[in-house]
Amino acid sequence: MKTLIEERFGTHPGDFKGYTTEVIRKEFLVEGLMQPDTVKWVYTHNDRLMVGGIMPVKEQLLLQTLDLLRAQYFLERREIGIINTGGSGVVYADGHAWNLENKDALYIGKGVKEVMFESMDVQNPAKFYVNSATAHTTFPTKRIKRSEAISVQMGSLEGSNARQINKLIVNQLLETCQIQMGLTELQPGSVWNTMPAHTHSRRMEAYYYFDVPADQMVCHFMGQPQETRHIWMKSEDAVISPAWSIHSAAGTSNYCFIWGMAGENLDYGDMDIVNTQELK
């Protein structure tokens, strides 16, 4: 197995205004998260969130500690949220096996020493998208099946944004220190997500786009509301969104994405809505 790690630093919104397309992609875009028999991480200094992809095919993959963490084991001072975006898989947390089907989630709290990832079918491997944040206390490991999510219908076909928001790792369902995660599915004929756009100063966010057809793309919008920029993204790419930035997107087809947040509070509704006509 391989473990890859990349470090990204925080950005001032004033500096961001002068970034070229190349610099924006270098600082915020995470390309090709899912690689066979590889654990791939990006560590961002925005709330010290870690964004990762874990794709076991022929091997079991171990969640290894990293020099960057200065920890005896990965979850010594961290928690982790996991959502499977591929075939059937198993996550072992200190020996306990948790089966995860497509779009099931698992939360593992601080203090679990050994975490392993495995696919049930090498022809249709599991693809575990993961977010990890620092943790101050220990909460129990818990699986949240796709059918157990808090699901909300949003938008409309007329507005090209009919979508189902599935809240999976949220404080209404389980206790966490920082991590909040969910999965949004756009209906056929809809392409816009998170519209009207918003910011939330007390939390940063990361988006992971998947189930994007191979010949299609997603255009992710970011930046301050009155001075936005965009990044073109492929399936299985992720993007880091600082607290001062909007996060919204339009695709050339419908798609799915996972949102993950970390920061000062766990209030899903803590956001500052931006009127669509105010965007520039």
DRENFI-284454 format. One record per residue (C-alpha): x, y, z; residue in three letters; chain. Coordinates in steps of 0.05 Angstrom, whole numbers. Layout:
N
X;Y;Z;ALA;A
...
***
This chain:
280
0;0;0;MET;A
19;73;-9;LYS;A
4;132;36;THR;A
10;201;4;LEU;A
5;268;42;ILE;A
5;340;18;GLU;A
2;402;62;GLU;A
-37;465;43;ARG;A
-36;532;80;PHE;A
-90;582;95;GLY;A
-104;641;49;THR;A
-124;713;62;HIS;A
-184;734;19;PRO;A
-146;797;-2;GLY;A
-89;755;-30;ASP;A
-139;708;-64;PHE;A
-163;764;-109;LYS;A
-97;765;-146;GLY;A
-91;689;-157;TYR;A
-86;662;-227;THR;A
-125;600;-248;THR;A
-61;559;-238;GLU;A
-51;584;-167;VAL;A
-125;574;-148;ILE;A
-121;502;-171;ARG;A
-55;490;-135;LYS;A
-80;517;-69;GLU;A
-152;492;-66;PHE;A
-163;434;-115;LEU;A
-149;362;-94;VAL;A
-146;319;-157;GLU;A
-155;244;-165;GLY;A
-168;225;-92;LEU;A
-183;153;-107;MET;A
-122;113;-127;GLN;A
-118;36;-123;PRO;A
-89;9;-58;ASP;A
-70;79;-37;THR;A
-87;125;22;VAL;A
-84;197;-4;LYS;A
-88;257;43;TRP;A
-88;333;39;VAL;A
-77;369;105;TYR;A
-104;439;103;THR;A
-89;492;156;HIS;A
-161;515;148;ASN;A
-186;488;215;ASP;A
-134;433;206;ARG;A
-182;391;166;LEU;A
-154;331;130;MET;A
-187;309;65;VAL;A
-172;239;40;GLY;A
-188;182;-7;GLY;A
-177;109;12;ILE;A
-187;56;-42;MET;A
-169;-15;-23;PRO;A
-170;-63;-82;VAL;A
-124;-123;-72;LYS;A
-99;-103;-3;GLU;A
-125;-82;65;GLN;A
-104;-11;77;LEU;A
-81;13;145;LEU;A
-95;83;170;LEU;A
-23;101;186;GLN;A
0;159;228;THR;A
40;213;192;LEU;A
102;253;210;ASP;A
60;316;201;LEU;A
15;295;259;LEU;A
69;280;310;ARG;A
22;227;338;ALA;A
34;155;360;GLN;A
-27;133;319;TYR;A
-72;171;271;PHE;A
-132;181;318;LEU;A
-92;198;380;GLU;A
-118;270;377;ARG;A
-166;265;318;ARG;A
-234;240;296;GLU;A
-253;216;227;ILE;A
-315;213;183;GLY;A
-320;162;127;ILE;A
-370;156;69;ILE;A
-365;99;20;ASN;A
-375;122;-53;THR;A
-358;55;-85;GLY;A
-374;-19;-78;GLY;A
-384;-57;-14;SER;A
-329;-48;37;GLY;A
-309;-61;109;VAL;A
-276;-15;159;VAL;A
-244;-47;220;TYR;A
-239;-3;282;ALA;A
-196;-36;335;ASP;A
-219;-104;309;GLY;A
-293;-89;303;HIS;A
-318;-96;231;ALA;A
-365;-45;202;TRP;A
-395;-62;134;ASN;A
-407;-1;91;LEU;A
-449;-4;28;GLU;A
-450;52;-24;ASN;A
-467;119;10;LYS;A
-464;91;80;ASP;A
-424;131;132;ALA;A
-381;114;192;LEU;A
-356;160;248;TYR;A
-295;138;288;ILE;A
-276;178;350;GLY;A
-211;198;382;LYS;A
-171;142;414;GLY;A
-183;84;366;VAL;A
-114;57;352;LYS;A
-121;13;291;GLU;A
-165;27;231;VAL;A
-164;-18;169;MET;A
-201;-12;103;PHE;A
-221;-70;57;GLU;A
-262;-81;-7;SER;A
-308;-140;-15;MET;A
-301;-145;-91;ASP;A
-237;-127;-128;VAL;A
-279;-116;-191;GLN;A
-321;-64;-155;ASN;A
-277;-36;-99;PRO;A
-300;8;-43;ALA;A
-280;81;-47;LYS;A
-277;112;22;PHE;A
-279;188;23;TYR;A
-254;213;90;VAL;A
-250;277;130;ASN;A
-211;283;195;SER;A
-210;339;246;ALA;A
-176;351;313;THR;A
-215;323;372;ALA;A
-217;343;446;HIS;A
-254;283;473;THR;A
-277;213;454;THR;A
-345;196;424;PHE;A
-367;126;405;PRO;A
-357;97;336;THR;A
-423;96;299;LYS;A
-447;73;230;ARG;A
-501;113;195;ILE;A
-534;75;138;LYS;A
-556;114;77;ARG;A
-628;96;96;SER;A
-618;127;166;GLU;A
-596;195;140;ALA;A
-638;258;154;ILE;A
-660;271;83;SER;A
-688;338;58;VAL;A
-713;355;-11;GLN;A
-689;423;-35;MET;A
-695;466;-98;GLY;A
-736;452;-160;SER;A
-730;426;-231;LEU;A
-751;494;-255;GLU;A
-691;524;-220;GLY;A
-645;468;-245;SER;A
-628;451;-172;ASN;A
-675;396;-149;ALA;A
-633;357;-99;ARG;A
-636;313;-39;GLN;A
-591;331;20;ILE;A
-574;271;63;ASN;A
-546;290;131;LYS;A
-504;231;155;LEU;A
-452;251;206;ILE;A
-489;308;240;VAL;A
-504;325;313;ASN;A
-578;306;305;GLN;A
-555;234;295;LEU;A
-491;227;336;LEU;A
-441;265;377;GLU;A
-376;290;346;THR;A
-324;342;365;CYS;A
-321;380;299;GLN;A
-336;336;239;ILE;A
-403;344;203;GLN;A
-414;308;137;MET;A
-469;293;88;GLY;A
-483;275;16;LEU;A
-524;313;-35;THR;A
-555;279;-97;GLU;A
-579;321;-155;LEU;A
-638;297;-196;GLN;A
-631;287;-271;PRO;A
-640;354;-305;GLY;A
-612;392;-245;SER;A
-541;419;-243;VAL;A
-537;473;-189;TRP;A
-520;458;-117;ASN;A
-521;503;-55;THR;A
-559;559;-88;MET;A
-570;611;-62;PRO;A
-498;610;-40;ALA;A
-475;624;31;HIS;A
-414;631;75;THR;A
-404;611;148;HIS;A
-349;647;186;SER;A
-347;596;242;ARG;A
-334;535;198;ARG;A
-294;517;136;MET;A
-318;465;87;GLU;A
-293;415;35;ALA;A
-332;388;-24;TYR;A
-320;321;-59;TYR;A
-353;310;-126;TYR;A
-368;240;-151;PHE;A
-414;201;-198;ASP;A
-398;254;-250;VAL;A
-401;220;-319;PRO;A
-333;210;-350;ALA;A
-345;261;-406;ASP;A
-375;314;-360;GLN;A
-348;366;-312;MET;A
-369;408;-252;VAL;A
-354;482;-246;CYS;A
-343;499;-172;HIS;A
-350;572;-151;PHE;A
-312;602;-93;MET;A
-286;668;-67;GLY;A
-319;725;-31;GLN;A
-391;737;-55;PRO;A
-374;802;-91;GLN;A
-311;775;-124;GLU;A
-319;702;-144;THR;A
-274;654;-180;ARG;A
-285;583;-207;HIS;A
-250;516;-214;ILE;A
-268;463;-266;TRP;A
-268;394;-232;MET;A
-274;321;-252;LYS;A
-306;263;-216;SER;A
-269;244;-152;GLU;A
-237;312;-144;ASP;A
-245;352;-80;ALA;A
-240;426;-64;VAL;A
-222;464;0;ILE;A
-268;522;17;SER;A
-245;572;70;PRO;A
-295;603;118;ALA;A
-296;669;79;TRP;A
-312;635;13;SER;A
-378;616;-19;ILE;A
-383;544;-44;HIS;A
-431;528;-100;SER;A
-426;493;-167;ALA;A
-460;478;-233;ALA;A
-446;415;-272;GLY;A
-453;396;-345;THR;A
-497;339;-319;SER;A
-526;319;-252;ASN;A
-478;290;-201;TYR;A
-467;276;-127;CYS;A
-423;310;-77;PHE;A
-402;302;-4;ILE;A
-397;363;41;TRP;A
-354;361;103;GLY;A
-345;416;155;MET;A
-302;431;215;ALA;A
-296;492;260;GLY;A
-325;526;320;GLU;A
-396;499;322;ASN;A
-440;441;299;LEU;A
-500;482;278;ASP;A
-517;461;206;TYR;A
-561;523;198;GLY;A
-506;572;219;ASP;A
-495;606;152;MET;A
-499;675;120;ASP;A
-542;670;58;ILE;A
-520;711;-3;VAL;A
-575;738;-47;ASN;A
-563;710;-117;THR;A
-568;779;-149;GLN;A
-512;804;-104;GLU;A
-461;755;-131;LEU;A
-406;783;-175;LYS;A
***
